[in-house]
């Protein structure tokens, strides 16, 4: 009795486990590669110099309810001394009418390489923050954002 | 004159890293939106923000239409001498505004 009763139960468990696994795969999908739009925008900022992923932390909500004001914080892991500091930070987007979001110049007198502001997002898209260090290297952080209510429509 | 809000400590210890927050009332009209008559509204944004500490620029930013209305910035500065923090905003249609705060460093 028990064998006949267990068999369908086990298969149901297998189906549930498979479904859970698939869900986790979607949640853990790594950030997709940089789009052509963003690659071109980055090239305009760096002048063709190579960029590396890291050091920069681009803090933004992954799911945005209102694209009209989206708080962002860009922080760079850097001591901000005269010899080693962040010279510039820029943020680019993929699908707003213009690629640029903000472009800042920093100095060692800031003590901490961090900037918070609020931006507009026209739709679900990819964003990238890039920092230029005083040694001439460029570091980036790419994020994907889902926007439910877009800016610029009304 | 647009309304501004500036959060900066009035006193600090020498070498302390202080947070500065600024907000200015401005529509930041993107130039991509249509008005009630269906025609595109002309762009009206703040294009540049700068913070000077005792006359020296410590932080500056170029803004684009993707910055929200009423631009807000939060950043850090090392309190190394008593004096003034001067904030300037410049933009389309001759928009220019300067605000200042004083800081005493002990």
gemmi code that builds the backbone of each chain (N, CA, C; Angstrom):
import gemmi

chains = {
    "A": [
        ("UNK", (0.826, -1.186, 0.000), (0.000, 0.000, 0.000), (0.872, 1.253, 0.000)),
        ("UNK", (1.861, 1.191, 0.895), (2.641, 2.413, 1.052), (3.446, 2.747, -0.199)),
        ("UNK", (3.949, 1.703, -0.916), (4.756, 1.988, -2.109), (3.929, 2.704, -3.168)),
        ("UNK", (2.728, 2.189, -3.400), (1.869, 2.814, -4.409), (1.488, 4.231, -3.989)),
        ("UNK", (1.420, 4.436, -2.696), (1.010, 5.739, -2.177), (2.180, 6.743, -2.232)),
        ("UNK", (3.410, 6.184, -2.025), (4.583, 7.062, -1.996), (5.005, 7.554, -3.373)),
        ("UNK", (4.828, 6.700, -4.370), (5.406, 7.027, -5.684), (4.946, 8.390, -6.228)),
        ("UNK", (3.625, 8.654, -6.288), (3.226, 9.963, -6.824), (3.691, 11.108, -5.938)),
        ("UNK", (3.750, 10.850, -4.614), (4.188, 11.900, -3.708), (5.628, 12.307, -4.001)),
        ("UNK", (6.474, 11.289, -4.237), (7.871, 11.575, -4.514), (8.021, 12.405, -5.788)),
        ("UNK", (7.226, 12.039, -6.791), (7.378, 12.785, -8.047), (6.891, 14.219, -7.863)),
        ("UNK", (5.894, 14.392, -7.032), (5.443, 15.765, -6.789), (6.548, 16.565, -6.104)),
        ("UNK", (7.250, 15.914, -5.159), (8.367, 16.583, -4.497), (9.451, 16.966, -5.501)),
        ("UNK", (9.679, 16.026, -6.426), (10.712, 16.306, -7.433), (10.318, 17.519, -8.269)),
        ("UNK", (9.053, 17.575, -8.654), (8.586, 18.709, -9.459), (8.725, 20.005, -8.675)),
        ("UNK", (8.340, 19.972, -7.380), (8.444, 21.173, -6.551), (9.896, 21.612, -6.420)),
        ("UNK", (10.785, 20.631, -6.200), (12.205, 20.952, -6.048), (12.750, 21.562, -7.334)),
        ("UNK", (12.335, 20.996, -8.463), (12.821, 21.519, -9.746), (12.348, 22.952, -9.942)),
        ("UNK", (11.083, 23.188, -9.568), (10.535, 24.541, -9.702), (11.292, 25.521, -8.831)),
        ("UNK", (11.601, 25.104, -7.598), (12.345, 25.966, -6.685), (13.735, 26.258, -7.253)),
        ("UNK", (14.346, 25.215, -7.788), (15.680, 25.379, -8.366), (15.661, 26.374, -9.512)),
        ("UNK", (14.653, 26.268, -10.374), (14.557, 27.180, -11.507), (14.406, 28.611, -11.020)),
        ("UNK", (13.572, 28.783, -9.965), (13.373, 30.119, -9.405), (14.676, 30.697, -8.891)),
        ("UNK", (15.458, 29.884, -8.214), (16.732, 30.365, -7.679), (17.681, 30.738, -8.805)),
        ("UNK", (17.659, 29.959, -9.884), (18.533, 30.261, -11.022), (18.214, 31.654, -11.558)),
        ("UNK", (16.924, 31.990, -11.661), (16.531, 33.307, -12.161), (17.017, 34.381, -11.203)),
        ("UNK", (16.827, 34.152, -9.880), (17.205, 35.156, -8.894), (18.717, 35.369, -8.877)),
        ("UNK", (19.483, 34.317, -9.104), (20.944, 34.422, -9.005), (21.614, 34.667, -10.347)),
        ("UNK", (20.837, 34.981, -11.353), (21.429, 35.238, -12.670), (22.419, 36.403, -12.540)),
        ("UNK", (23.639, 36.233, -13.012), (24.593, 37.323, -12.899), (24.198, 38.496, -13.804)),
        ("UNK", (24.706, 39.715, -13.468), (24.399, 40.899, -14.272), (24.799, 40.642, -15.713)),
        ("UNK", (23.928, 41.043, -16.631), (24.252, 40.756, -18.030), (25.379, 41.680, -18.495)),
        ("UNK", (25.967, 41.307, -19.609), (27.114, 42.058, -20.116), (26.693, 43.484, -20.455)),
        ("UNK", (27.666, 44.386, -20.441), (27.415, 45.794, -20.707), (26.852, 45.969, -22.118)),
        ("UNK", (25.751, 46.717, -22.232), (25.147, 46.930, -23.549), (26.028, 47.854, -24.394)),
        ("UNK", (25.776, 47.849, -25.710), (26.563, 48.690, -26.624), (26.429, 50.167, -26.275)),
        ("UNK", (25.180, 50.559, -25.900), (24.928, 51.963, -25.534), (25.867, 52.389, -24.408)),
        ("UNK", (25.946, 51.558, -23.374), (26.756, 51.901, -22.210), (28.248, 51.809, -22.536)),
        ("UNK", (28.608, 50.837, -23.358), (30.015, 50.719, -23.745), (30.474, 51.992, -24.446)),
        ("UNK", (29.631, 52.508, -25.357), (29.981, 53.739, -26.063), (30.056, 54.922, -25.108)),
        ("UNK", (29.082, 55.000, -24.168), (29.079, 56.105, -23.209), (30.330, 56.063, -22.341)),
        ("UNK", (30.714, 54.847, -21.925), (31.920, 54.700, -21.101), (33.157, 55.112, -21.883)),
        ("UNK", (33.191, 54.738, -23.165), (34.344, 55.083, -23.992), (34.485, 56.597, -24.090)),
        ("UNK", (33.339, 57.292, -24.190), (33.381, 58.752, -24.243), (33.974, 59.347, -22.976)),
        ("UNK", (33.736, 58.709, -21.836), (34.233, 59.220, -20.547), (35.705, 58.876, -20.353)),
        ("UNK", (36.081, 57.646, -20.719), (37.446, 57.195, -20.431), (38.411, 57.545, -21.563)),
        ("UNK", (37.884, 57.919, -22.724), (38.761, 58.176, -23.852), (39.395, 56.898, -24.367)),
        ("UNK", (38.714, 55.780, -24.210), (39.206, 54.511, -24.739), (40.065, 53.715, -23.773)),
        ("UNK", (40.347, 54.291, -22.592), (41.149, 53.555, -21.607), (40.354, 52.354, -21.090)),
        ("UNK", (41.042, 51.286, -20.723), (40.312, 50.106, -20.244), (39.655, 50.365, -18.886)),
        ("UNK", (38.514, 49.715, -18.652), (37.841, 49.830, -17.362), (37.810, 48.455, -16.712)),
        ("UNK", (37.798, 48.461, -15.399), (37.703, 47.199, -14.660), (36.537, 47.267, -13.699)),
        ("UNK", (35.920, 46.124, -13.494), (34.808, 46.033, -12.545), (35.397, 45.940, -11.140)),
        ("UNK", (34.905, 46.758, -10.209), (35.376, 46.677, -8.832), (35.602, 48.047, -8.226)),
        ("UNK", (35.942, 48.076, -6.952), (36.222, 49.276, -6.152), (35.023, 50.209, -6.020)),
        ("UNK", (34.209, 50.308, -7.069), (33.059, 51.206, -7.037), (31.851, 50.437, -6.503)),
        ("UNK", (31.070, 51.074, -5.645), (29.808, 50.487, -5.202), (28.674, 51.420, -5.599)),
        ("UNK", (27.829, 50.941, -6.487), (26.692, 51.719, -6.992), (25.451, 51.207, -6.283)),
        ("UNK", (24.964, 51.985, -5.333), (23.841, 51.546, -4.506), (22.546, 52.134, -5.060)),
        ("UNK", (21.653, 51.258, -5.546), (20.360, 51.686, -6.076), (19.385, 50.537, -5.860)),
        ("UNK", (18.111, 50.862, -5.621), (17.129, 49.797, -5.401), (16.969, 48.979, -6.678)),
        ("UNK", (16.976, 47.646, -6.589), (16.838, 46.838, -7.812), (15.444, 46.931, -8.418)),
        ("UNK", (14.445, 47.228, -7.590), (13.073, 47.372, -8.079), (12.597, 48.776, -7.704)),
        ("UNK", (12.364, 49.601, -8.729), (12.008, 51.000, -8.504), (10.528, 51.183, -8.784)),
        ("UNK", (9.795, 51.752, -7.831), (8.362, 51.952, -8.043), (8.091, 53.226, -8.822)),
        ("UNK", (8.861, 54.280, -8.560), (8.639, 55.560, -9.211), (9.938, 56.047, -9.844)),
        ("UNK", (9.968, 56.067, -11.172), (11.188, 56.457, -11.878), (11.500, 57.937, -11.822)),
        ("UNK", (10.614, 58.746, -11.240), (10.868, 60.189, -11.210), (11.919, 60.589, -10.182)),
        ("UNK", (11.982, 59.888, -9.077), (13.039, 60.172, -8.096), (13.561, 58.846, -7.576)),
        ("UNK", (14.724, 58.485, -8.038), (15.356, 57.242, -7.619), (16.633, 57.605, -6.862)),
        ("UNK", (16.676, 57.339, -5.549), (17.897, 57.670, -4.808), (19.053, 56.750, -5.218)),
        ("UNK", (20.205, 57.338, -5.448), (21.401, 56.541, -5.745), (22.546, 57.009, -4.846)),
        ("UNK", (23.448, 56.097, -4.544), (24.682, 56.435, -3.835), (25.823, 55.720, -4.529)),
        ("UNK", (26.836, 56.481, -4.895), (28.031, 55.894, -5.492), (29.175, 56.090, -4.505)),
        ("UNK", (29.777, 54.992, -4.087), (30.891, 55.043, -3.146), (32.084, 54.346, -3.781)),
        ("UNK", (33.259, 54.901, -3.583), (34.462, 54.270, -4.114), (35.369, 53.929, -2.945)),
        ("UNK", (35.890, 52.710, -2.963), (36.792, 52.240, -1.922), (38.157, 52.869, -2.165)),
        ("UNK", (38.420, 53.989, -1.489), (39.632, 54.759, -1.771), (39.951, 55.633, -0.558)),
        ("UNK", (41.250, 55.789, -0.196), (41.585, 56.592, 0.990), (41.445, 58.104, 0.787)),
        ("UNK", (41.323, 58.584, -0.438), (41.201, 60.015, -0.749), (42.364, 60.832, -0.162)),
        ("UNK", (43.578, 60.412, -0.427), (44.756, 61.188, -0.060), (45.259, 61.907, -1.315)),
        ("UNK", (46.208, 62.837, -1.114), (46.721, 63.591, -2.258), (47.355, 62.657, -3.284)),
        ("UNK", (47.983, 61.553, -2.796), (48.665, 60.639, -3.707), (47.717, 59.651, -4.366)),
        ("UNK", (46.647, 59.320, -3.692), (45.721, 58.307, -4.205), (44.292, 58.745, -3.904)),
        ("UNK", (43.643, 59.324, -4.907), (42.264, 59.759, -4.692), (41.440, 59.554, -5.953)),
        ("UNK", (40.145, 59.705, -5.781), (39.222, 59.611, -6.907), (39.118, 60.991, -7.528)),
        ("UNK", (39.345, 61.070, -8.839), (39.284, 62.373, -9.508), (37.903, 62.668, -10.054)),
        ("UNK", (37.203, 61.629, -10.503), (35.901, 61.876, -11.120), (35.020, 60.656, -10.975)),
        ("UNK", (33.726, 60.914, -10.883), (32.715, 59.853, -10.882), (31.672, 60.245, -11.919)),
        ("UNK", (31.237, 59.283, -12.727), (30.153, 59.552, -13.668), (29.184, 58.386, -13.634)),
        ("UNK", (27.923, 58.683, -13.929), (26.891, 57.649, -14.003), (26.250, 57.730, -15.387)),
        ("UNK", (26.094, 56.568, -16.027), (25.460, 56.505, -17.337), (24.289, 55.536, -17.295)),
        ("UNK", (23.283, 55.812, -18.149), (22.126, 54.925, -18.239), (21.998, 54.409, -19.656)),
        ("UNK", (21.145, 53.398, -19.822), (21.044, 52.721, -21.109), (19.883, 53.234, -21.956)),
        ("UNK", (18.748, 53.565, -21.321), (17.537, 53.795, -22.112), (16.819, 55.109, -21.855)),
        ("UNK", (17.403, 56.046, -21.095), (16.824, 57.387, -21.022), (17.124, 58.084, -22.348)),
        ("UNK", (16.482, 59.244, -22.630), (16.784, 59.938, -23.887), (18.263, 60.324, -24.020)),
        ("UNK", (18.929, 60.609, -22.902), (20.347, 60.963, -22.925), (21.119, 59.970, -22.075)),
        ("UNK", (22.334, 59.600, -22.516), (23.112, 58.592, -21.787), (23.624, 59.112, -20.445)),
        ("UNK", (23.973, 60.399, -20.382), (24.593, 60.921, -19.166), (23.554, 61.103, -18.066)),
        ("UNK", (23.953, 60.845, -16.830), (23.104, 61.122, -15.677), (23.758, 62.222, -14.845)),
        ("UNK", (24.997, 62.002, -14.456), (25.740, 63.005, -13.692), (27.225, 62.743, -13.903)),
        ("UNK", (27.996, 63.812, -13.812), (29.441, 63.689, -13.958), (30.070, 64.628, -12.945)),
        ("UNK", (30.827, 64.105, -11.994), (31.347, 64.926, -10.897), (32.860, 64.907, -10.866)),
        ("UNK", (33.393, 65.999, -10.336), (34.832, 66.078, -10.084), (35.036, 66.077, -8.576)),
        ("UNK", (35.938, 65.203, -8.119), (36.205, 65.080, -6.690), (37.624, 65.535, -6.386)),
        ("UNK", (37.856, 65.883, -5.128), (39.185, 66.305, -4.709), (39.548, 65.572, -3.413)),
        ("UNK", (40.856, 65.517, -3.080), (41.257, 64.841, -1.834), (40.653, 65.505, -0.607)),
        ("UNK", (40.254, 66.769, -0.710), (39.682, 67.470, 0.458), (38.308, 66.939, 0.839)),
        ("UNK", (37.754, 66.026, 0.039), (36.458, 65.449, 0.401), (36.593, 64.376, 1.473)),
        ("UNK", (37.760, 63.756, 1.581), (37.984, 62.791, 2.654), (37.338, 61.437, 2.439)),
        ("UNK", (36.236, 61.411, 1.732), (35.526, 60.160, 1.497), (34.922, 60.244, 0.100)),
        ("UNK", (35.137, 59.215, -0.701), (34.629, 59.233, -2.073), (33.220, 58.676, -2.095)),
        ("UNK", (32.267, 59.544, -1.839), (30.875, 59.113, -1.779), (29.984, 60.242, -2.256)),
        ("UNK", (28.979, 59.887, -3.036), (28.034, 60.881, -3.537), (26.639, 60.274, -3.550)),
        ("UNK", (25.669, 61.001, -3.012), (24.273, 60.578, -3.099), (23.491, 61.636, -3.847)),
        ("UNK", (22.561, 61.197, -4.685), (21.664, 62.126, -5.356), (20.409, 61.358, -5.747)),
        ("UNK", (19.536, 62.028, -6.492), (18.298, 61.379, -6.944), (18.203, 61.551, -8.445)),
        ("UNK", (17.818, 60.467, -9.130), (17.815, 60.511, -10.591), (16.469, 60.071, -11.151)),
        ("UNK", (16.328, 60.276, -12.475), (15.126, 59.826, -13.184), (15.477, 58.608, -14.028)),
        ("UNK", (14.526, 57.671, -14.111), (14.722, 56.503, -14.969), (13.494, 56.340, -15.854)),
        ("UNK", (13.713, 56.308, -17.175), (12.593, 56.251, -18.111), (11.988, 54.860, -18.179)),
        ("UNK", (12.784, 53.836, -17.961), (12.276, 52.475, -18.077), (13.239, 51.503, -17.404)),
        ("UNK", (12.860, 50.237, -17.392), (13.720, 49.174, -16.874), (15.005, 49.139, -17.695)),
        ("UNK", (16.123, 49.203, -17.055), (17.361, 49.323, -17.810), (18.591, 49.021, -16.954)),
        ("UNK", (19.735, 49.161, -17.613), (21.028, 48.918, -16.985), (21.696, 50.272, -16.735)),
        ("UNK", (22.396, 50.391, -15.608), (23.131, 51.625, -15.315), (24.554, 51.261, -14.950)),
        ("UNK", (25.456, 52.204, -15.180), (26.839, 51.950, -14.807), (27.413, 53.198, -14.136)),
        ("UNK", (28.149, 52.993, -13.045), (28.888, 54.074, -12.394), (30.360, 53.828, -12.668)),
        ("UNK", (31.074, 54.879, -13.018), (32.496, 54.732, -13.330), (33.278, 55.773, -12.531)),
        ("UNK", (34.420, 55.373, -12.005), (35.263, 56.277, -11.227), (36.639, 56.334, -11.858)),
        ("UNK", (37.186, 57.553, -11.943), (38.553, 57.726, -12.431), (39.454, 57.995, -11.232)),
        ("UNK", (40.462, 57.175, -11.057), (41.390, 57.341, -9.938), (42.580, 58.188, -10.357)),
        ("UNK", (43.319, 58.701, -9.346), (44.423, 59.603, -9.655), (45.563, 58.882, -10.369)),
        ("UNK", (45.611, 57.540, -10.311), (46.651, 56.829, -11.059), (46.228, 56.580, -12.510)),
        ("UNK", (45.069, 57.096, -12.897), (44.642, 56.986, -14.291), (43.792, 55.765, -14.597)),
        ("UNK", (43.540, 54.922, -13.605), (42.726, 53.725, -13.851), (41.241, 54.051, -13.709)),
        ("UNK", (40.431, 53.261, -14.405), (38.976, 53.448, -14.361), (38.328, 52.197, -13.800)),
        ("UNK", (37.385, 52.378, -12.879), (36.695, 51.258, -12.237), (35.203, 51.459, -12.389)),
        ("UNK", (34.477, 50.353, -12.579), (33.042, 50.472, -12.828), (32.237, 49.536, -11.930)),
        ("UNK", (30.959, 49.839, -11.839), (29.990, 48.923, -11.229), (28.707, 49.036, -12.045)),
        ("UNK", (28.225, 47.895, -12.549), (27.040, 47.867, -13.396), (25.879, 47.278, -12.612)),
        ("UNK", (24.701, 47.902, -12.737), (23.514, 47.388, -12.051), (22.346, 47.323, -13.031)),
        ("UNK", (21.448, 46.375, -12.796), (20.206, 46.274, -13.543), (19.057, 46.712, -12.647)),
        ("UNK", (18.190, 47.556, -13.183), (17.097, 48.111, -12.394), (15.779, 47.871, -13.113)),
        ("UNK", (14.787, 47.424, -12.362), (13.425, 47.252, -12.911), (12.604, 48.453, -12.458)),
        ("UNK", (11.980, 49.144, -13.403), (11.194, 50.335, -13.102), (9.731, 50.037, -13.407)),
        ("UNK", (8.845, 50.238, -12.423), (7.428, 49.945, -12.656), (6.669, 51.183, -13.117)),
        ("UNK", (6.977, 52.367, -12.571), (6.359, 53.613, -13.052), (7.470, 54.478, -13.613)),
        ("UNK", (7.413, 54.728, -14.919), (8.520, 55.401, -15.588), (8.422, 56.908, -15.458)),
        ("UNK", (9.588, 57.569, -15.528), (9.630, 59.026, -15.611), (9.439, 59.415, -17.068)),
        ("UNK", (9.212, 60.698, -17.329), (9.212, 61.299, -18.675), (8.008, 60.905, -19.527)),
        ("UNK", (7.031, 60.160, -18.989), (5.881, 59.813, -19.816), (4.829, 60.894, -19.707)),
        ("UNK", (4.530, 61.301, -18.500), (3.519, 62.349, -18.296), (4.222, 63.680, -18.044)),
    ],
    "B": [
        ("UNK", (14.499, 83.793, -6.519), (15.405, 82.938, -5.743), (14.711, 81.637, -5.377)),
        ("UNK", (15.368, 80.590, -5.689), (14.818, 79.266, -5.355), (15.109, 78.954, -3.895)),
        ("UNK", (14.228, 78.194, -3.301), (14.450, 77.785, -1.915), (15.543, 76.737, -1.860)),
        ("UNK", (16.390, 76.842, -0.871), (17.437, 75.831, -0.700), (17.413, 75.317, 0.736)),
        ("UNK", (17.897, 74.104, 0.871), (18.082, 73.517, 2.192), (19.523, 73.040, 2.253)),
        ("UNK", (20.246, 73.475, 3.254), (21.637, 73.040, 3.386), (21.855, 72.479, 4.779)),
        ("UNK", (22.311, 71.257, 4.809), (22.621, 70.606, 6.070), (24.129, 70.483, 6.166)),
        ("UNK", (24.732, 71.278, 7.022), (26.167, 71.160, 7.249), (26.408, 71.491, 8.712)),
        ("UNK", (27.294, 70.763, 9.383), (27.528, 71.067, 10.789), (28.160, 72.450, 10.949)),
        ("UNK", (27.813, 73.136, 12.034), (28.385, 74.466, 12.254), (29.728, 74.379, 12.979)),
        ("UNK", (29.949, 73.280, 13.695), (31.241, 73.101, 14.359), (31.762, 71.699, 14.037)),
        ("UNK", (33.081, 71.594, 14.018), (33.690, 70.288, 13.760), (35.092, 70.286, 14.333)),
        ("UNK", (35.590, 69.078, 14.587), (36.975, 68.952, 15.020), (37.875, 68.950, 13.795)),
        ("UNK", (39.098, 69.429, 13.962), (40.016, 69.500, 12.821), (40.283, 68.095, 12.284)),
        ("UNK", (40.161, 67.947, 10.979), (40.398, 66.655, 10.346), (39.185, 65.755, 10.274)),
        ("UNK", (38.098, 66.170, 10.888), (36.885, 65.356, 10.866), (36.264, 65.379, 9.462)),
        ("UNK", (35.745, 64.228, 9.044), (35.050, 64.162, 7.763), (33.577, 64.452, 8.013)),
        ("UNK", (33.085, 65.546, 7.455), (31.695, 65.949, 7.711), (30.843, 65.710, 6.475)),
        ("UNK", (29.584, 65.388, 6.724), (28.653, 65.173, 5.612), (27.910, 66.465, 5.320)),
        ("UNK", (27.779, 66.774, 4.046), (27.043, 67.963, 3.633), (25.912, 67.518, 2.728)),
        ("UNK", (24.721, 68.021, 2.995), (23.561, 67.686, 2.160), (22.941, 68.976, 1.665)),
        ("UNK", (22.645, 69.037, 0.384), (22.035, 70.242, -0.174), (20.833, 69.862, -1.025)),
        ("UNK", (19.857, 70.741, -1.018), (18.649, 70.546, -1.828), (18.256, 71.923, -2.348)),
        ("UNK", (17.856, 71.996, -3.603), (17.387, 73.271, -4.153), (16.086, 73.030, -4.908)),
        ("UNK", (15.142, 73.949, -4.737), (13.853, 73.824, -5.430), (14.034, 74.236, -6.887)),
        ("UNK", (13.846, 73.291, -7.792), (13.995, 73.580, -9.225), (13.254, 72.494, -9.995)),
        ("UNK", (12.492, 72.860, -11.055), (11.695, 71.835, -11.754), (12.531, 70.843, -12.555)),
        ("UNK", (13.747, 71.208, -12.968), (14.588, 70.336, -13.807), (13.777, 69.802, -14.999)),
        ("UNK", (13.178, 70.711, -15.751), (12.378, 70.319, -16.922), (13.312, 69.688, -17.963)),
        ("UNK", (12.995, 68.456, -18.373), (13.971, 67.673, -19.136), (14.139, 68.138, -20.580)),
        ("UNK", (13.084, 68.733, -21.156), (13.144, 69.050, -22.584), (12.651, 67.904, -23.445)),
        ("UNK", (12.162, 66.835, -22.818), (11.628, 65.682, -23.571), (10.138, 65.490, -23.319)),
        ("UNK", (9.569, 66.256, -22.371), (8.167, 66.045, -22.020), (7.273, 66.960, -22.849)),
        ("UNK", (6.047, 66.513, -23.110), (5.062, 67.335, -23.803), (4.217, 68.071, -22.784)),
        ("UNK", (3.865, 69.316, -23.102), (3.004, 70.103, -22.220), (1.547, 69.806, -22.498)),
        ("UNK", (0.657, 70.590, -21.885), (-0.785, 70.373, -22.035), (-1.222, 70.548, -23.487)),
        ("UNK", (-0.533, 71.405, -24.260), (-0.909, 71.644, -25.657), (-0.240, 70.652, -26.609)),
        ("UNK", (0.470, 69.674, -26.088), (1.084, 68.655, -26.937), (2.460, 69.020, -27.452)),
        ("UNK", (2.859, 70.287, -27.261), (4.197, 70.663, -27.720), (5.239, 70.370, -26.642)),
        ("UNK", (6.435, 70.063, -27.083), (7.495, 69.732, -26.132), (7.867, 70.959, -25.308)),
        ("UNK", (7.947, 70.768, -24.004), (8.339, 71.870, -23.127), (9.840, 72.111, -23.273)),
        ("UNK", (10.255, 73.375, -23.336), (11.691, 73.636, -23.488), (12.477, 73.201, -22.256)),
        ("UNK", (13.717, 72.812, -22.477), (14.541, 72.343, -21.367), (14.844, 73.478, -20.398)),
        ("UNK", (14.792, 73.174, -19.120), (15.146, 74.149, -18.085), (15.749, 73.361, -16.918)),
        ("UNK", (17.055, 73.202, -16.949), (17.701, 72.401, -15.900), (18.847, 73.184, -15.261)),
        ("UNK", (19.261, 72.707, -14.111), (20.508, 73.194, -13.515), (21.621, 72.361, -14.141)),
        ("UNK", (22.612, 73.036, -14.690), (23.664, 72.292, -15.396), (24.893, 72.054, -14.540)),
        ("UNK", (25.054, 72.869, -13.509), (26.306, 72.765, -12.774), (26.099, 73.069, -11.291)),
        ("UNK", (26.747, 72.288, -10.456), (26.733, 72.528, -9.020), (28.173, 72.499, -8.530)),
        ("UNK", (28.501, 73.390, -7.609), (29.858, 73.383, -7.074), (29.827, 73.753, -5.604)),
        ("UNK", (30.758, 73.186, -4.842), (30.915, 73.513, -3.432), (32.337, 74.009, -3.219)),
        ("UNK", (32.458, 75.231, -2.723), (33.775, 75.810, -2.443), (33.968, 75.895, -0.932)),
        ("UNK", (35.175, 75.528, -0.505), (35.515, 75.594, 0.924), (36.651, 76.591, 1.052)),
        ("UNK", (36.370, 77.725, 1.678), (37.320, 78.827, 1.773), (37.886, 79.182, 0.395)),
        ("UNK", (37.008, 79.230, -0.591), (37.395, 79.694, -1.926), (37.866, 78.609, -2.868)),
        ("UNK", (38.192, 77.423, -2.346), (38.701, 76.358, -3.209), (37.597, 75.349, -3.507)),
        ("UNK", (37.456, 74.992, -4.786), (36.409, 74.037, -5.153), (36.791, 72.657, -4.614)),
        ("UNK", (35.932, 72.077, -3.769), (36.192, 70.729, -3.267), (35.358, 69.684, -4.000)),
        ("UNK", (34.196, 70.102, -4.505), (33.329, 69.156, -5.210), (32.539, 69.923, -6.256)),
        ("UNK", (32.461, 69.360, -7.465), (31.626, 69.987, -8.487), (31.000, 68.891, -9.334)),
        ("UNK", (29.853, 69.218, -9.920), (29.136, 68.212, -10.698), (28.472, 68.855, -11.898)),
        ("UNK", (28.500, 68.144, -13.026), (27.727, 68.521, -14.210), (26.453, 67.702, -14.188)),
        ("UNK", (25.322, 68.396, -14.298), (24.035, 67.708, -14.210), (23.401, 67.593, -15.600)),
        ("UNK", (22.605, 66.563, -15.770), (21.902, 66.308, -17.027), (20.420, 66.150, -16.718)),
        ("UNK", (19.560, 66.084, -17.768), (18.125, 66.004, -17.491), (17.718, 64.795, -16.648)),
        ("UNK", (18.562, 63.785, -16.536), (18.223, 62.605, -15.750), (18.282, 62.851, -14.245)),
        ("UNK", (18.692, 64.053, -13.825), (18.648, 64.366, -12.395), (17.230, 64.807, -12.044)),
        ("UNK", (16.714, 64.301, -10.939), (15.336, 64.564, -10.540), (15.095, 66.046, -10.273)),
        ("UNK", (13.818, 66.430, -10.280), (13.434, 67.771, -9.856), (13.911, 67.986, -8.426)),
        ("UNK", (14.196, 69.234, -8.091), (14.721, 69.598, -6.777), (16.011, 68.826, -6.474)),
        ("UNK", (17.064, 69.111, -7.226), (18.308, 68.320, -7.111), (18.859, 68.268, -5.684)),
        ("UNK", (19.185, 67.052, -5.280), (19.700, 66.780, -3.941), (21.091, 66.181, -4.078)),
        ("UNK", (21.998, 66.643, -3.251), (23.342, 66.057, -3.226), (23.773, 65.855, -1.784)),
        ("UNK", (24.418, 64.728, -1.559), (25.051, 64.494, -0.263), (26.473, 64.046, -0.538)),
        ("UNK", (27.434, 64.698, 0.116), (28.834, 64.344, -0.092), (29.605, 64.695, 1.184)),
        ("UNK", (30.892, 64.421, 1.170), (31.700, 64.599, 2.382), (32.824, 65.602, 2.136)),
        ("UNK", (33.225, 66.268, 3.208), (34.320, 67.234, 3.143), (35.133, 67.073, 4.428)),
        ("UNK", (36.463, 67.244, 4.314), (37.311, 67.217, 5.500), (37.319, 68.615, 6.107)),
        ("UNK", (36.928, 68.731, 7.376), (36.946, 70.023, 8.061), (38.388, 70.315, 8.455)),
        ("UNK", (39.078, 71.160, 7.664), (40.477, 71.423, 8.001), (40.720, 72.854, 8.471)),
        ("UNK", (39.758, 73.756, 8.303), (39.944, 75.130, 8.774), (38.582, 75.788, 8.934)),
        ("UNK", (38.502, 76.727, 9.869), (37.265, 77.487, 10.009), (37.083, 78.348, 8.772)),
        ("UNK", (35.846, 78.590, 8.417), (35.611, 79.440, 7.251), (34.253, 79.192, 6.647)),
        ("UNK", (34.186, 79.377, 5.338), (32.877, 79.338, 4.693), (32.794, 78.191, 3.693)),
        ("UNK", (31.591, 77.672, 3.582), (31.256, 76.715, 2.529), (30.281, 77.448, 1.608)),
        ("UNK", (30.666, 77.590, 0.350), (29.818, 78.326, -0.584), (29.320, 77.360, -1.646)),
        ("UNK", (28.016, 77.341, -1.855), (27.395, 76.428, -2.819), (26.836, 77.252, -3.968)),
        ("UNK", (27.128, 76.843, -5.189), (26.592, 77.567, -6.343), (25.894, 76.597, -7.279)),
        ("UNK", (24.776, 77.042, -7.805), (24.018, 76.285, -8.803), (23.895, 77.192, -10.028)),
        ("UNK", (24.174, 76.652, -11.206), (24.017, 77.428, -12.434), (23.254, 76.586, -13.434)),
        ("UNK", (22.383, 77.254, -14.227), (21.593, 76.467, -15.162), (21.051, 77.258, -16.312)),
        ("UNK", (20.084, 76.635, -17.014), (19.476, 77.233, -18.197), (18.739, 78.520, -17.829)),
        ("UNK", (18.505, 79.349, -18.850), (17.765, 80.613, -18.698), (18.420, 81.511, -17.655)),
        ("UNK", (19.739, 81.461, -17.593), (20.470, 82.355, -16.704), (20.302, 82.066, -15.222)),
        ("UNK", (19.873, 80.842, -14.884), (19.686, 80.506, -13.473), (21.031, 80.485, -12.762)),
        ("UNK", (21.119, 81.214, -11.676), (22.342, 81.194, -10.866), (21.970, 81.497, -9.436)),
        ("UNK", (22.456, 80.700, -8.527), (22.175, 80.941, -7.121), (23.371, 80.543, -6.281)),
        ("UNK", (23.624, 81.331, -5.258), (24.745, 81.066, -4.355), (24.224, 81.082, -2.922)),
        ("UNK", (24.606, 80.083, -2.169), (24.267, 80.038, -0.754), (25.548, 79.718, 0.004)),
        ("UNK", (25.582, 80.106, 1.275), (26.795, 79.798, 2.024), (26.470, 79.347, 3.436)),
        ("UNK", (27.420, 78.661, 4.034), (27.320, 78.216, 5.413), (28.683, 78.450, 6.049)),
        ("UNK", (28.680, 78.733, 7.343), (29.971, 78.927, 8.020), (30.235, 77.738, 8.927)),
        ("UNK", (31.503, 77.428, 9.076), (31.883, 76.308, 9.918), (33.041, 76.736, 10.808)),
        ("UNK", (32.966, 76.338, 12.075), (34.022, 76.640, 13.031), (34.745, 75.342, 13.350)),
        ("UNK", (36.028, 75.314, 13.073), (36.816, 74.105, 13.284), (37.714, 74.314, 14.490)),
        ("UNK", (37.632, 73.395, 15.440), (38.452, 73.531, 16.652), (39.467, 72.407, 16.720)),
    ],
}
model = gemmi.Model(1)
for chain_id, residues in chains.items():
    chain = gemmi.Chain(chain_id)
    for i, (resn, *xyz) in enumerate(residues, 1):
        res = gemmi.Residue()
        res.name, res.seqid = resn, gemmi.SeqId(i, " ")
        for name, pos in zip(("N", "CA", "C"), xyz):
            atom = gemmi.Atom()
            atom.name, atom.element = name, gemmi.Element(name[0])
            atom.pos, atom.b_iso = gemmi.Position(*pos), 0.0
            res.add_atom(atom)
        chain.add_residue(res)
    model.add_chain(chain)
structure = gemmi.Structure()
structure.add_model(model)
structure.setup_entities()
